[in-house]
Amino acid sequence: MQKLTGMEWLKKHISKLEFTSSKFKKEIEKIKNIQPEIYNEFQPWTPLKLVLLNYALDTCTTIIRRKEFFKKMYYIDLFAGSGINKIKGSNDFLIGSPLVAVLNYSIDYDLMFFCEDDPDYSSALSARLAYFRKSSLKPIPKDCNLCLNQIMKVVNNQNVYAFFFVDPYFMEFGWDSMKKILNINRNYTIGRDILFTFMSGVIIRFIGLAKKGGSEGAGLTKFFGSESWKNVNSIDEAVKLYKTRILEETPQTVVKTIKVKSDKHGFCYHLFFITNKTKNANPWLKSIDKAKREIEANSDKSVELALDLIYLLT
Ligand SMILES: C[S@@+](CC[C@H](N)C(=O)[O-])C[C@H]1O[C@@H](n2cnc3c(N)ncnc32)[C@H](O)[C@@H]1O
């Protein structure tokens, strides 16, 4: 079979999300009408992030579900939002990360947790998830940094697989929390993967401001878990520092980063894919490397293509 590259590769994976929307059209229509006045407003980069979430979940879930070793599978979305996203200044809607995961993968996961600390978003999300009538779906209306211990009690057990999606607006996920989810696999009987949105463009601007004395930088120290951000001078250095911090904390980990940049829309962020080193050299890392090559080679175009998705739900 001919290998797909470039735009063809992207179109194929975007179409999987389109497929979700058309396959579950009826359900999505009903869910959209639950508290219709409540939605997250999103930026042009949101659809591409969801394509990557779907891609990473698809890759990992397909491999893990075949392994008898894992007795339980958990999905944890720590910055879940309301479940429905709307593009600013338009009437175009898109499903949010909780619905991408629930519609496609709830059959595979024993429990799925969704933290959201905004009262309106969390109440709309709870009502939307209730539509599915599944006791495995657990909305948690709290700050994820404060409820992680509660989630860890369930997840940090032998023969468990856990997939974390960590998608803050900015630096709301402190280093102490990152350490908790990095360290759950210390005894090697737990599989855990993390997809983390690292808002590199805004973070570097904030570092610049802090260095000029415009802010104290306490937030940056809490986010990086050290004052080493003071030596950072560029986006690439910020990404390298965070990656180094992860590897210092958990040397048995593999970290892949995907840069999403749009000159047209004037933003840049990175997605970190964090997994455990395994004896068979992590077969799914090849898939993540492929996503990295295709997205980084076609950055602006990838964002545009994924943005077209929003018309699906109008
Ligand atoms: C970027 S949006 C997430 C969007 C969602 N993941 C999606 O793709 O549809 C970030 C969300 O996290 C929520 N949030 C911010 N800080 C939080 C915290 N400390 N704990 C839980 N939720 C938080 C915000 O209210 C917002 O809805």
The ligand as a Tripos MOL2 file, in Angstrom:
@<TRIPOS>MOLECULE
LIG
   27    29     1     0     0
SMALL
NO_CHARGES

@<TRIPOS>ATOM
      1 C1         -8.2220   25.1600   26.4850 C.3       1 LIG1
      2 S1         -9.7290   24.9190   27.3290 S.3       1 LIG1
      3 C2         -9.9760   23.1910   27.1410 C.3       1 LIG1
      4 C3        -10.7340   22.8000   25.9570 C.3       1 LIG1
      5 C4        -11.0160   21.3210   25.8340 C.3       1 LIG1
      6 N1         -9.8820   20.5070   26.2550 N.3       1 LIG1
      7 C5        -11.3270   21.0240   24.3990 C.2       1 LIG1
      8 O1        -10.4090   20.7040   23.6360 O.co2     1 LIG1
      9 O2        -12.5050   21.0870   24.0370 O.co2     1 LIG1
     10 C6         -9.2420   24.9490   29.0240 C.3       1 LIG1
     11 C7        -10.4010   24.6510   29.9860 C.3       1 LIG1
     12 O3         -9.8480   24.3900   31.2650 O.3       1 LIG1
     13 C8        -10.6100   25.0590   32.2620 C.3       1 LIG1
     14 N2         -9.6790   25.2770   33.3950 N.ar      1 LIG1
     15 C9         -8.7960   26.2930   33.5910 C.ar      1 LIG1
     16 N3         -8.0700   26.0770   34.7030 N.ar      1 LIG1
     17 C10        -8.4960   24.8840   35.2100 C.ar      1 LIG1
     18 C11        -8.0980   24.1100   36.3320 C.ar      1 LIG1
     19 N4         -7.1190   24.5220   37.1420 N.pl3     1 LIG1
     20 N5         -8.7230   22.9300   36.5620 N.ar      1 LIG1
     21 C12        -9.7140   22.4860   35.7260 C.ar      1 LIG1
     22 N6        -10.1260   23.2000   34.6510 N.ar      1 LIG1
     23 C13        -9.5160   24.3660   34.3890 C.ar      1 LIG1
     24 C14       -11.1320   26.3190   31.6020 C.3       1 LIG1
     25 O4        -12.3090   26.7830   32.2260 O.3       1 LIG1
     26 C15       -11.3680   25.8040   30.1590 C.3       1 LIG1
     27 O5        -12.6960   25.3480   30.0060 O.3       1 LIG1
@<TRIPOS>BOND
     1     1     2 1
     2     2     3 1
     3     2    10 1
     4     3     4 1
     5     4     5 1
     6     5     6 1
     7     5     7 1
     8     7     8 2
     9     7     9 1
    10    10    11 1
    11    11    12 1
    12    11    26 1
    13    12    13 1
    14    13    14 1
    15    13    24 1
    16    14    15 ar
    17    14    23 ar
    18    15    16 ar
    19    16    17 ar
    20    17    18 ar
    21    17    23 ar
    22    18    19 1
    23    18    20 ar
    24    20    21 ar
    25    21    22 ar
    26    22    23 ar
    27    24    25 1
    28    24    26 1
    29    26    27 1
@<TRIPOS>SUBSTRUCTURE
     1 LIG1         1 GROUP 0 **** ****
